[in-house]
Amino acid sequence: MLAALRDLPHERATKVDKMSRNRILAAGVLLWTVAIVDALAHFVSGDLLAPAVMAILGIAGASWIVMRRGRRSLSEEG
């Protein structure tokens, strides 16, 4: 356990095999495709609230990820 605590975060991140990364990417593509098709189905049927909420939450989530990544990079430099 102490050896795992001594590993630097970037060293632990490199121990991921490519197969699990490919599966994560494939699952992400599948889920984003389903979300887009669902939003388009709501839009076509005249329900504008669901696609609007999905867009707002998507932008908020992406902004949150960018802000976290920016703070993390600033803390690693200093």
PyMOL Python script that loads the backbone (N, CA, C, O; Angstrom):
from pymol import cmd

cmd.read_pdbstr("""\
ATOM      1  N   MET A   1       0.818  -1.180   0.000  1.00  0.00           N
ATOM      2  CA  MET A   1       0.000   0.000   0.000  1.00  0.00           C
ATOM      3  C   MET A   1       0.868   1.252   0.000  1.00  0.00           C
ATOM      4  O   MET A   1       0.542   2.224  -0.682  1.00  0.00           O
ATOM      5  N   LEU A   2       1.938   1.248   0.733  1.00  0.00           N
ATOM      6  CA  LEU A   2       2.804   2.425   0.761  1.00  0.00           C
ATOM      7  C   LEU A   2       3.445   2.681  -0.593  1.00  0.00           C
ATOM      8  O   LEU A   2       3.687   3.832  -0.957  1.00  0.00           O
ATOM      9  N   ALA A   3       3.720   1.624  -1.337  1.00  0.00           N
ATOM     10  CA  ALA A   3       4.302   1.807  -2.661  1.00  0.00           C
ATOM     11  C   ALA A   3       3.307   2.520  -3.579  1.00  0.00           C
ATOM     12  O   ALA A   3       3.705   3.347  -4.400  1.00  0.00           O
ATOM     13  N   ALA A   4       2.026   2.206  -3.445  1.00  0.00           N
ATOM     14  CA  ALA A   4       1.013   2.873  -4.266  1.00  0.00           C
ATOM     15  C   ALA A   4       0.889   4.339  -3.892  1.00  0.00           C
ATOM     16  O   ALA A   4       0.639   5.179  -4.756  1.00  0.00           O
ATOM     17  N   LEU A   5       1.061   4.654  -2.625  1.00  0.00           N
ATOM     18  CA  LEU A   5       0.985   6.051  -2.200  1.00  0.00           C
ATOM     19  C   LEU A   5       2.185   6.856  -2.690  1.00  0.00           C
ATOM     20  O   LEU A   5       2.084   8.063  -2.911  1.00  0.00           O
ATOM     21  N   ARG A   6       3.316   6.182  -2.856  1.00  0.00           N
ATOM     22  CA  ARG A   6       4.514   6.887  -3.322  1.00  0.00           C
ATOM     23  C   ARG A   6       4.497   7.155  -4.817  1.00  0.00           C
ATOM     24  O   ARG A   6       5.216   8.035  -5.289  1.00  0.00           O
ATOM     25  N   ASP A   7       3.678   6.400  -5.588  1.00  0.00           N
ATOM     26  CA  ASP A   7       3.595   6.631  -7.027  1.00  0.00           C
ATOM     27  C   ASP A   7       3.041   8.025  -7.292  1.00  0.00           C
ATOM     28  O   ASP A   7       2.106   8.476  -6.630  1.00  0.00           O
ATOM     29  N   LEU A   8       3.622   8.683  -8.249  1.00  0.00           N
ATOM     30  CA  LEU A   8       3.100   9.977  -8.655  1.00  0.00           C
ATOM     31  C   LEU A   8       1.836   9.763  -9.473  1.00  0.00           C
ATOM     32  O   LEU A   8       1.692   8.725 -10.118  1.00  0.00           O
ATOM     33  N   PRO A   9       0.910  10.732  -9.462  1.00  0.00           N
ATOM     34  CA  PRO A   9      -0.349  10.543 -10.203  1.00  0.00           C
ATOM     35  C   PRO A   9      -0.143  10.255 -11.681  1.00  0.00           C
ATOM     36  O   PRO A   9      -0.877   9.445 -12.248  1.00  0.00           O
ATOM     37  N   HIS A  10       0.838  10.894 -12.330  1.00  0.00           N
ATOM     38  CA  HIS A  10       1.031  10.646 -13.754  1.00  0.00           C
ATOM     39  C   HIS A  10       1.596   9.254 -14.006  1.00  0.00           C
ATOM     40  O   HIS A  10       1.391   8.693 -15.083  1.00  0.00           O
ATOM     41  N   GLU A  11       2.305   8.688 -13.031  1.00  0.00           N
ATOM     42  CA  GLU A  11       2.810   7.318 -13.194  1.00  0.00           C
ATOM     43  C   GLU A  11       1.664   6.316 -13.081  1.00  0.00           C
ATOM     44  O   GLU A  11       1.632   5.326 -13.812  1.00  0.00           O
ATOM     45  N   ARG A  12       0.733   6.564 -12.179  1.00  0.00           N
ATOM     46  CA  ARG A  12      -0.410   5.665 -12.042  1.00  0.00           C
ATOM     47  C   ARG A  12      -1.309   5.739 -13.267  1.00  0.00           C
ATOM     48  O   ARG A  12      -1.898   4.730 -13.654  1.00  0.00           O
ATOM     49  N   ALA A  13      -1.428   6.895 -13.879  1.00  0.00           N
ATOM     50  CA  ALA A  13      -2.308   7.063 -15.030  1.00  0.00           C
ATOM     51  C   ALA A  13      -1.793   6.322 -16.254  1.00  0.00           C
ATOM     52  O   ALA A  13      -2.586   5.981 -17.132  1.00  0.00           O
ATOM     53  N   THR A  14      -0.508   6.064 -16.344  1.00  0.00           N
ATOM     54  CA  THR A  14       0.044   5.378 -17.510  1.00  0.00           C
ATOM     55  C   THR A  14      -0.133   3.870 -17.430  1.00  0.00           C
ATOM     56  O   THR A  14       0.208   3.175 -18.387  1.00  0.00           O
ATOM     57  N   LYS A  15      -0.646   3.341 -16.344  1.00  0.00           N
ATOM     58  CA  LYS A  15      -0.799   1.900 -16.194  1.00  0.00           C
ATOM     59  C   LYS A  15      -2.124   1.397 -16.767  1.00  0.00           C
ATOM     60  O   LYS A  15      -2.469   0.235 -16.554  1.00  0.00           O
ATOM     61  N   VAL A  16      -2.871   2.226 -17.481  1.00  0.00           N
ATOM     62  CA  VAL A  16      -4.144   1.831 -18.082  1.00  0.00           C
ATOM     63  C   VAL A  16      -3.858   1.187 -19.433  1.00  0.00           C
ATOM     64  O   VAL A  16      -3.111   1.735 -20.244  1.00  0.00           O
ATOM     65  N   ASP A  17      -4.455   0.021 -19.671  1.00  0.00           N
ATOM     66  CA  ASP A  17      -4.234  -0.628 -20.957  1.00  0.00           C
ATOM     67  C   ASP A  17      -5.122   0.002 -22.023  1.00  0.00           C
ATOM     68  O   ASP A  17      -6.129   0.638 -21.711  1.00  0.00           O
ATOM     69  N   LYS A  18      -4.738  -0.182 -23.286  1.00  0.00           N
ATOM     70  CA  LYS A  18      -5.442   0.452 -24.399  1.00  0.00           C
ATOM     71  C   LYS A  18      -6.843  -0.122 -24.590  1.00  0.00           C
ATOM     72  O   LYS A  18      -7.730   0.581 -25.075  1.00  0.00           O
ATOM     73  N   MET A  19      -7.056  -1.361 -24.227  1.00  0.00           N
ATOM     74  CA  MET A  19      -8.370  -1.962 -24.423  1.00  0.00           C
ATOM     75  C   MET A  19      -9.415  -1.273 -23.558  1.00  0.00           C
ATOM     76  O   MET A  19     -10.514  -0.992 -24.035  1.00  0.00           O
ATOM     77  N   SER A  20      -9.100  -0.998 -22.308  1.00  0.00           N
ATOM     78  CA  SER A  20     -10.079  -0.332 -21.457  1.00  0.00           C
ATOM     79  C   SER A  20     -10.318   1.098 -21.947  1.00  0.00           C
ATOM     80  O   SER A  20     -11.442   1.593 -21.859  1.00  0.00           O
ATOM     81  N   ARG A  21      -9.300   1.760 -22.452  1.00  0.00           N
ATOM     82  CA  ARG A  21      -9.459   3.112 -22.993  1.00  0.00           C
ATOM     83  C   ARG A  21     -10.353   3.075 -24.227  1.00  0.00           C
ATOM     84  O   ARG A  21     -11.218   3.936 -24.387  1.00  0.00           O
ATOM     85  N   ASN A  22     -10.159   2.096 -25.095  1.00  0.00           N
ATOM     86  CA  ASN A  22     -10.993   1.969 -26.293  1.00  0.00           C
ATOM     87  C   ASN A  22     -12.443   1.689 -25.935  1.00  0.00           C
ATOM     88  O   ASN A  22     -13.351   2.217 -26.577  1.00  0.00           O
ATOM     89  N   ARG A  23     -12.673   0.873 -24.925  1.00  0.00           N
ATOM     90  CA  ARG A  23     -14.043   0.588 -24.501  1.00  0.00           C
ATOM     91  C   ARG A  23     -14.707   1.834 -23.919  1.00  0.00           C
ATOM     92  O   ARG A  23     -15.892   2.071 -24.152  1.00  0.00           O
ATOM     93  N   ILE A  24     -13.957   2.621 -23.172  1.00  0.00           N
ATOM     94  CA  ILE A  24     -14.501   3.854 -22.612  1.00  0.00           C
ATOM     95  C   ILE A  24     -14.862   4.815 -23.731  1.00  0.00           C
ATOM     96  O   ILE A  24     -15.923   5.438 -23.693  1.00  0.00           O
ATOM     97  N   LEU A  25     -13.998   4.942 -24.724  1.00  0.00           N
ATOM     98  CA  LEU A  25     -14.288   5.821 -25.858  1.00  0.00           C
ATOM     99  C   LEU A  25     -15.505   5.337 -26.643  1.00  0.00           C
ATOM    100  O   LEU A  25     -16.342   6.144 -27.046  1.00  0.00           O
ATOM    101  N   ALA A  26     -15.607   4.038 -26.861  1.00  0.00           N
ATOM    102  CA  ALA A  26     -16.751   3.486 -27.596  1.00  0.00           C
ATOM    103  C   ALA A  26     -18.046   3.709 -26.821  1.00  0.00           C
ATOM    104  O   ALA A  26     -19.065   4.065 -27.411  1.00  0.00           O
ATOM    105  N   ALA A  27     -18.017   3.506 -25.523  1.00  0.00           N
ATOM    106  CA  ALA A  27     -19.209   3.740 -24.708  1.00  0.00           C
ATOM    107  C   ALA A  27     -19.593   5.218 -24.737  1.00  0.00           C
ATOM    108  O   ALA A  27     -20.777   5.549 -24.798  1.00  0.00           O
ATOM    109  N   GLY A  28     -18.609   6.099 -24.695  1.00  0.00           N
ATOM    110  CA  GLY A  28     -18.888   7.533 -24.765  1.00  0.00           C
ATOM    111  C   GLY A  28     -19.525   7.924 -26.085  1.00  0.00           C
ATOM    112  O   GLY A  28     -20.482   8.699 -26.113  1.00  0.00           O
ATOM    113  N   VAL A  29     -18.999   7.393 -27.173  1.00  0.00           N
ATOM    114  CA  VAL A  29     -19.576   7.689 -28.498  1.00  0.00           C
ATOM    115  C   VAL A  29     -21.014   7.181 -28.568  1.00  0.00           C
ATOM    116  O   VAL A  29     -21.898   7.877 -29.066  1.00  0.00           O
ATOM    117  N   LEU A  30     -21.242   5.986 -28.076  1.00  0.00           N
ATOM    118  CA  LEU A  30     -22.593   5.421 -28.085  1.00  0.00           C
ATOM    119  C   LEU A  30     -23.555   6.270 -27.253  1.00  0.00           C
ATOM    120  O   LEU A  30     -24.658   6.577 -27.705  1.00  0.00           O
ATOM    121  N   LEU A  31     -23.149   6.646 -26.056  1.00  0.00           N
ATOM    122  CA  LEU A  31     -24.036   7.408 -25.183  1.00  0.00           C
ATOM    123  C   LEU A  31     -24.296   8.819 -25.720  1.00  0.00           C
ATOM    124  O   LEU A  31     -25.415   9.323 -25.622  1.00  0.00           O
ATOM    125  N   TRP A  32     -23.259   9.461 -26.291  1.00  0.00           N
ATOM    126  CA  TRP A  32     -23.471  10.790 -26.872  1.00  0.00           C
ATOM    127  C   TRP A  32     -24.388  10.704 -28.091  1.00  0.00           C
ATOM    128  O   TRP A  32     -25.196  11.604 -28.324  1.00  0.00           O
ATOM    129  N   THR A  33     -24.269   9.640 -28.861  1.00  0.00           N
ATOM    130  CA  THR A  33     -25.154   9.457 -30.023  1.00  0.00           C
ATOM    131  C   THR A  33     -26.596   9.305 -29.573  1.00  0.00           C
ATOM    132  O   THR A  33     -27.492   9.908 -30.164  1.00  0.00           O
ATOM    133  N   VAL A  34     -26.833   8.515 -28.544  1.00  0.00           N
ATOM    134  CA  VAL A  34     -28.187   8.331 -28.015  1.00  0.00           C
ATOM    135  C   VAL A  34     -28.726   9.661 -27.484  1.00  0.00           C
ATOM    136  O   VAL A  34     -29.896   9.978 -27.698  1.00  0.00           O
ATOM    137  N   ALA A  35     -27.894  10.438 -26.802  1.00  0.00           N
ATOM    138  CA  ALA A  35     -28.344  11.728 -26.271  1.00  0.00           C
ATOM    139  C   ALA A  35     -28.723  12.686 -27.397  1.00  0.00           C
ATOM    140  O   ALA A  35     -29.721  13.399 -27.293  1.00  0.00           O
ATOM    141  N   ILE A  36     -27.944  12.706 -28.461  1.00  0.00           N
ATOM    142  CA  ILE A  36     -28.233  13.593 -29.592  1.00  0.00           C
ATOM    143  C   ILE A  36     -29.514  13.163 -30.302  1.00  0.00           C
ATOM    144  O   ILE A  36     -30.341  14.003 -30.657  1.00  0.00           O
ATOM    145  N   VAL A  37     -29.680  11.858 -30.508  1.00  0.00           N
ATOM    146  CA  VAL A  37     -30.902  11.356 -31.149  1.00  0.00           C
ATOM    147  C   VAL A  37     -32.121  11.673 -30.276  1.00  0.00           C
ATOM    148  O   VAL A  37     -33.169  12.053 -30.798  1.00  0.00           O
ATOM    149  N   ASP A  38     -31.996  11.524 -28.978  1.00  0.00           N
ATOM    150  CA  ASP A  38     -33.091  11.835 -28.063  1.00  0.00           C
ATOM    151  C   ASP A  38     -33.445  13.322 -28.126  1.00  0.00           C
ATOM    152  O   ASP A  38     -34.623  13.676 -28.167  1.00  0.00           O
ATOM    153  N   ALA A  39     -32.440  14.187 -28.135  1.00  0.00           N
ATOM    154  CA  ALA A  39     -32.690  15.629 -28.225  1.00  0.00           C
ATOM    155  C   ALA A  39     -33.366  15.977 -29.544  1.00  0.00           C
ATOM    156  O   ALA A  39     -34.289  16.790 -29.575  1.00  0.00           O
ATOM    157  N   LEU A  40     -32.911  15.365 -30.629  1.00  0.00           N
ATOM    158  CA  LEU A  40     -33.537  15.629 -31.932  1.00  0.00           C
ATOM    159  C   LEU A  40     -34.984  15.134 -31.971  1.00  0.00           C
ATOM    160  O   LEU A  40     -35.847  15.785 -32.559  1.00  0.00           O
ATOM    161  N   ALA A  41     -35.250  13.991 -31.350  1.00  0.00           N
ATOM    162  CA  ALA A  41     -36.625  13.468 -31.314  1.00  0.00           C
ATOM    163  C   ALA A  41     -37.534  14.424 -30.550  1.00  0.00           C
ATOM    164  O   ALA A  41     -38.660  14.678 -30.978  1.00  0.00           O
ATOM    165  N   HIS A  42     -37.063  14.959 -29.424  1.00  0.00           N
ATOM    166  CA  HIS A  42     -37.849  15.934 -28.673  1.00  0.00           C
ATOM    167  C   HIS A  42     -38.070  17.201 -29.494  1.00  0.00           C
ATOM    168  O   HIS A  42     -39.170  17.753 -29.513  1.00  0.00           O
ATOM    169  N   PHE A  43     -37.025  17.654 -30.167  1.00  0.00           N
ATOM    170  CA  PHE A  43     -37.099  18.879 -30.963  1.00  0.00           C
ATOM    171  C   PHE A  43     -38.100  18.736 -32.103  1.00  0.00           C
ATOM    172  O   PHE A  43     -38.898  19.639 -32.353  1.00  0.00           O
ATOM    173  N   VAL A  44     -38.055  17.600 -32.790  1.00  0.00           N
ATOM    174  CA  VAL A  44     -38.955  17.357 -33.922  1.00  0.00           C
ATOM    175  C   VAL A  44     -40.404  17.256 -33.458  1.00  0.00           C
ATOM    176  O   VAL A  44     -41.314  17.698 -34.159  1.00  0.00           O
ATOM    177  N   SER A  45     -40.619  16.679 -32.284  1.00  0.00           N
ATOM    178  CA  SER A  45     -41.990  16.530 -31.783  1.00  0.00           C
ATOM    179  C   SER A  45     -42.545  17.825 -31.202  1.00  0.00           C
ATOM    180  O   SER A  45     -43.708  17.872 -30.802  1.00  0.00           O
ATOM    181  N   GLY A  46     -41.731  18.874 -31.149  1.00  0.00           N
ATOM    182  CA  GLY A  46     -42.210  20.164 -30.675  1.00  0.00           C
ATOM    183  C   GLY A  46     -41.883  20.463 -29.233  1.00  0.00           C
ATOM    184  O   GLY A  46     -42.202  21.546 -28.743  1.00  0.00           O
ATOM    185  N   ASP A  47     -41.257  19.535 -28.540  1.00  0.00           N
ATOM    186  CA  ASP A  47     -40.858  19.759 -27.151  1.00  0.00           C
ATOM    187  C   ASP A  47     -39.502  20.445 -27.142  1.00  0.00           C
ATOM    188  O   ASP A  47     -38.472  19.805 -27.354  1.00  0.00           O
ATOM    189  N   LEU A  48     -39.505  21.733 -26.898  1.00  0.00           N
ATOM    190  CA  LEU A  48     -38.251  22.479 -26.928  1.00  0.00           C
ATOM    191  C   LEU A  48     -37.581  22.547 -25.560  1.00  0.00           C
ATOM    192  O   LEU A  48     -36.401  22.887 -25.469  1.00  0.00           O
ATOM    193  N   LEU A  49     -38.310  22.232 -24.503  1.00  0.00           N
ATOM    194  CA  LEU A  49     -37.754  22.331 -23.162  1.00  0.00           C
ATOM    195  C   LEU A  49     -36.649  21.295 -22.918  1.00  0.00           C
ATOM    196  O   LEU A  49     -35.592  21.635 -22.387  1.00  0.00           O
ATOM    197  N   ALA A  50     -36.882  20.055 -23.294  1.00  0.00           N
ATOM    198  CA  ALA A  50     -35.892  18.998 -23.049  1.00  0.00           C
ATOM    199  C   ALA A  50     -34.565  19.263 -23.773  1.00  0.00           C
ATOM    200  O   ALA A  50     -33.517  19.158 -23.137  1.00  0.00           O
ATOM    201  N   PRO A  51     -34.558  19.602 -25.075  1.00  0.00           N
ATOM    202  CA  PRO A  51     -33.273  19.901 -25.714  1.00  0.00           C
ATOM    203  C   PRO A  51     -32.589  21.136 -25.124  1.00  0.00           C
ATOM    204  O   PRO A  51     -31.361  21.191 -25.049  1.00  0.00           O
ATOM    205  N   ALA A  52     -33.385  22.127 -24.705  1.00  0.00           N
ATOM    206  CA  ALA A  52     -32.794  23.330 -24.106  1.00  0.00           C
ATOM    207  C   ALA A  52     -32.111  22.995 -22.781  1.00  0.00           C
ATOM    208  O   ALA A  52     -31.001  23.455 -22.514  1.00  0.00           O
ATOM    209  N   VAL A  53     -32.778  22.196 -21.958  1.00  0.00           N
ATOM    210  CA  VAL A  53     -32.175  21.792 -20.679  1.00  0.00           C
ATOM    211  C   VAL A  53     -30.942  20.938 -20.917  1.00  0.00           C
ATOM    212  O   VAL A  53     -29.945  21.084 -20.210  1.00  0.00           O
ATOM    213  N   MET A  54     -30.993  20.048 -21.900  1.00  0.00           N
ATOM    214  CA  MET A  54     -29.830  19.213 -22.217  1.00  0.00           C
ATOM    215  C   MET A  54     -28.647  20.078 -22.657  1.00  0.00           C
ATOM    216  O   MET A  54     -27.508  19.827 -22.263  1.00  0.00           O
ATOM    217  N   ALA A  55     -28.924  21.098 -23.474  1.00  0.00           N
ATOM    218  CA  ALA A  55     -27.850  21.984 -23.935  1.00  0.00           C
ATOM    219  C   ALA A  55     -27.261  22.777 -22.772  1.00  0.00           C
ATOM    220  O   ALA A  55     -26.042  22.908 -22.664  1.00  0.00           O
ATOM    221  N   ILE A  56     -28.117  23.302 -21.908  1.00  0.00           N
ATOM    222  CA  ILE A  56     -27.638  24.073 -20.755  1.00  0.00           C
ATOM    223  C   ILE A  56     -26.788  23.203 -19.845  1.00  0.00           C
ATOM    224  O   ILE A  56     -25.708  23.616 -19.421  1.00  0.00           O
ATOM    225  N   LEU A  57     -27.265  22.003 -19.542  1.00  0.00           N
ATOM    226  CA  LEU A  57     -26.502  21.105 -18.671  1.00  0.00           C
ATOM    227  C   LEU A  57     -25.208  20.649 -19.345  1.00  0.00           C
ATOM    228  O   LEU A  57     -24.194  20.479 -18.668  1.00  0.00           O
ATOM    229  N   GLY A  58     -25.223  20.451 -20.651  1.00  0.00           N
ATOM    230  CA  GLY A  58     -24.007  20.068 -21.359  1.00  0.00           C
ATOM    231  C   GLY A  58     -22.954  21.158 -21.315  1.00  0.00           C
ATOM    232  O   GLY A  58     -21.777  20.884 -21.080  1.00  0.00           O
ATOM    233  N   ILE A  59     -23.376  22.390 -21.538  1.00  0.00           N
ATOM    234  CA  ILE A  59     -22.436  23.514 -21.482  1.00  0.00           C
ATOM    235  C   ILE A  59     -21.921  23.714 -20.059  1.00  0.00           C
ATOM    236  O   ILE A  59     -20.737  23.980 -19.856  1.00  0.00           O
ATOM    237  N   ALA A  60     -22.811  23.586 -19.073  1.00  0.00           N
ATOM    238  CA  ALA A  60     -22.384  23.727 -17.676  1.00  0.00           C
ATOM    239  C   ALA A  60     -21.395  22.624 -17.294  1.00  0.00           C
ATOM    240  O   ALA A  60     -20.399  22.888 -16.620  1.00  0.00           O
ATOM    241  N   GLY A  61     -21.666  21.403 -17.719  1.00  0.00           N
ATOM    242  CA  GLY A  61     -20.750  20.297 -17.402  1.00  0.00           C
ATOM    243  C   GLY A  61     -19.399  20.463 -18.068  1.00  0.00           C
ATOM    244  O   GLY A  61     -18.362  20.223 -17.448  1.00  0.00           O
ATOM    245  N   ALA A  62     -19.405  20.875 -19.333  1.00  0.00           N
ATOM    246  CA  ALA A  62     -18.137  21.098 -20.035  1.00  0.00           C
ATOM    247  C   ALA A  62     -17.349  22.236 -19.399  1.00  0.00           C
ATOM    248  O   ALA A  62     -16.126  22.160 -19.286  1.00  0.00           O
ATOM    249  N   SER A  63     -18.042  23.285 -18.985  1.00  0.00           N
ATOM    250  CA  SER A  63     -17.370  24.409 -18.334  1.00  0.00           C
ATOM    251  C   SER A  63     -16.749  23.982 -17.008  1.00  0.00           C
ATOM    252  O   SER A  63     -15.636  24.387 -16.673  1.00  0.00           O
ATOM    253  N   TRP A  64     -17.482  23.159 -16.257  1.00  0.00           N
ATOM    254  CA  TRP A  64     -16.971  22.680 -14.979  1.00  0.00           C
ATOM    255  C   TRP A  64     -15.707  21.843 -15.174  1.00  0.00           C
ATOM    256  O   TRP A  64     -14.748  21.975 -14.414  1.00  0.00           O
ATOM    257  N   ILE A  65     -15.709  20.982 -16.195  1.00  0.00           N
ATOM    258  CA  ILE A  65     -14.532  20.152 -16.476  1.00  0.00           C
ATOM    259  C   ILE A  65     -13.351  21.022 -16.869  1.00  0.00           C
ATOM    260  O   ILE A  65     -12.232  20.780 -16.416  1.00  0.00           O
ATOM    261  N   VAL A  66     -13.579  22.036 -17.707  1.00  0.00           N
ATOM    262  CA  VAL A  66     -12.499  22.926 -18.138  1.00  0.00           C
ATOM    263  C   VAL A  66     -11.948  23.701 -16.945  1.00  0.00           C
ATOM    264  O   VAL A  66     -10.734  23.863 -16.821  1.00  0.00           O
ATOM    265  N   MET A  67     -12.824  24.178 -16.070  1.00  0.00           N
ATOM    266  CA  MET A  67     -12.355  24.918 -14.899  1.00  0.00           C
ATOM    267  C   MET A  67     -11.546  24.028 -13.966  1.00  0.00           C
ATOM    268  O   MET A  67     -10.524  24.467 -13.436  1.00  0.00           O
ATOM    269  N   ARG A  68     -11.979  22.788 -13.753  1.00  0.00           N
ATOM    270  CA  ARG A  68     -11.221  21.867 -12.897  1.00  0.00           C
ATOM    271  C   ARG A  68      -9.862  21.560 -13.500  1.00  0.00           C
ATOM    272  O   ARG A  68      -8.856  21.519 -12.791  1.00  0.00           O
ATOM    273  N   ARG A  69      -9.832  21.343 -14.812  1.00  0.00           N
ATOM    274  CA  ARG A  69      -8.583  21.029 -15.485  1.00  0.00           C
ATOM    275  C   ARG A  69      -7.622  22.227 -15.412  1.00  0.00           C
ATOM    276  O   ARG A  69      -6.415  22.052 -15.243  1.00  0.00           O
ATOM    277  N   GLY A  70      -8.162  23.426 -15.539  1.00  0.00           N
ATOM    278  CA  GLY A  70      -7.350  24.635 -15.450  1.00  0.00           C
ATOM    279  C   GLY A  70      -6.775  24.819 -14.058  1.00  0.00           C
ATOM    280  O   GLY A  70      -5.603  25.172 -13.921  1.00  0.00           O
ATOM    281  N   ARG A  71      -7.570  24.590 -13.026  1.00  0.00           N
ATOM    282  CA  ARG A  71      -7.065  24.700 -11.654  1.00  0.00           C
ATOM    283  C   ARG A  71      -6.017  23.648 -11.369  1.00  0.00           C
ATOM    284  O   ARG A  71      -5.029  23.928 -10.690  1.00  0.00           O
ATOM    285  N   ARG A  72      -6.213  22.444 -11.875  1.00  0.00           N
ATOM    286  CA  ARG A  72      -5.258  21.372 -11.642  1.00  0.00           C
ATOM    287  C   ARG A  72      -3.917  21.682 -12.290  1.00  0.00           C
ATOM    288  O   ARG A  72      -2.868  21.430 -11.698  1.00  0.00           O
ATOM    289  N   SER A  73      -3.943  22.232 -13.512  1.00  0.00           N
ATOM    290  CA  SER A  73      -2.690  22.554 -14.184  1.00  0.00           C
ATOM    291  C   SER A  73      -1.968  23.691 -13.484  1.00  0.00           C
ATOM    292  O   SER A  73      -0.738  23.707 -13.456  1.00  0.00           O
ATOM    293  N   LEU A  74      -2.698  24.642 -12.919  1.00  0.00           N
ATOM    294  CA  LEU A  74      -2.059  25.729 -12.182  1.00  0.00           C
ATOM    295  C   LEU A  74      -1.420  25.219 -10.900  1.00  0.00           C
ATOM    296  O   LEU A  74      -0.349  25.689 -10.515  1.00  0.00           O
ATOM    297  N   SER A  75      -2.064  24.260 -10.230  1.00  0.00           N
ATOM    298  CA  SER A  75      -1.496  23.747  -8.986  1.00  0.00           C
ATOM    299  C   SER A  75      -0.279  22.864  -9.243  1.00  0.00           C
ATOM    300  O   SER A  75       0.595  22.772  -8.380  1.00  0.00           O
ATOM    301  N   GLU A  76      -0.194  22.208 -10.412  1.00  0.00           N
ATOM    302  CA  GLU A  76       0.972  21.374 -10.724  1.00  0.00           C
ATOM    303  C   GLU A  76       2.174  22.213 -11.095  1.00  0.00           C
ATOM    304  O   GLU A  76       3.309  21.802 -10.851  1.00  0.00           O
ATOM    305  N   GLU A  77       1.951  23.405 -11.691  1.00  0.00           N
ATOM    306  CA  GLU A  77       3.064  24.248 -12.092  1.00  0.00           C
ATOM    307  C   GLU A  77       3.737  24.884 -10.897  1.00  0.00           C
ATOM    308  O   GLU A  77       4.957  25.045 -10.887  1.00  0.00           O
ATOM    309  N   GLY A  78       2.966  25.246  -9.893  1.00  0.00           N
ATOM    310  CA  GLY A  78       3.500  26.020  -8.768  1.00  0.00           C
ATOM    311  C   GLY A  78       4.089  25.190  -7.729  1.00  0.00           C
ATOM    312  O   GLY A  78       4.575  25.710  -6.725  1.00  0.00           O
TER     313      GLY A  78
END
""", "prot")
cmd.dss("prot")
cmd.show_as("cartoon", "prot")
cmd.util.cbc("prot")
cmd.orient("prot")
